[in-house]
């Protein structure tokens, strides 16, 4: 049994379903053949804990790595941000720059609002929809990882 398989079996005894997300359950894709854990990444390649390489041509971090894993420009920008201090009670100027860029792409929006999670974004969207429509009831259906 591989190192990753052993860790996955242990995870399933400690974490319901073995993972926080349904989409990160290895058996969803290729039972006993798809890695559950990675040791490193680069471009579209993911290495498991036993140093076997896999091409990730579908998930890319559940959609978050559209430029590939370990993209040099993204990694450098993250390092610069960390080196300059990434937490403060003050506002980051990048928030204004990003809002300006998003509104330039989508001028119909007029303003931009940032949230910390998908759940928070949905809550804000519901509040805006209720305020704009004057209605109290909202019907919705969604997926939240389980």
FENKA-V185628 format. One record per pair of residues at least 6 apart in sequence whose ideal C-beta (glycine too) atoms are under 6 Angstrom apart, sorted by sequence separation. I is the first residue (numbers start at 0). J is the second residue. D is the distance in whole Angstrom. If there is no record, write none. Layout:
i & j & d
I & J & D
I & J & D
This chain:
i & j & d
11 & 17 & 4
18 & 24 & 5
46 & 52 & 5
102 & 108 & 6
114 & 120 & 4
10 & 17 & 4
39 & 46 & 5
25 & 33 & 5
37 & 45 & 5
38 & 46 & 5
44 & 52 & 5
45 & 53 & 5
102 & 111 & 6
114 & 123 & 6
7 & 17 & 6
25 & 35 & 4
38 & 48 & 5
45 & 55 & 5
101 & 111 & 5
43 & 54 & 5
36 & 48 & 5
43 & 55 & 5
125 & 137 & 5
34 & 47 & 4
98 & 111 & 4
43 & 67 & 6
42 & 67 & 5
41 & 68 & 6
7 & 35 & 4
40 & 68 & 3
41 & 69 & 5
40 & 69 & 5
6 & 36 & 6
3 & 34 & 5
3 & 35 & 5
3 & 36 & 5
22 & 61 & 5
3 & 47 & 5
3 & 48 & 4
2 & 48 & 4
2 & 49 & 5
1 & 49 & 5
20 & 144 & 4
21 & 145 & 6
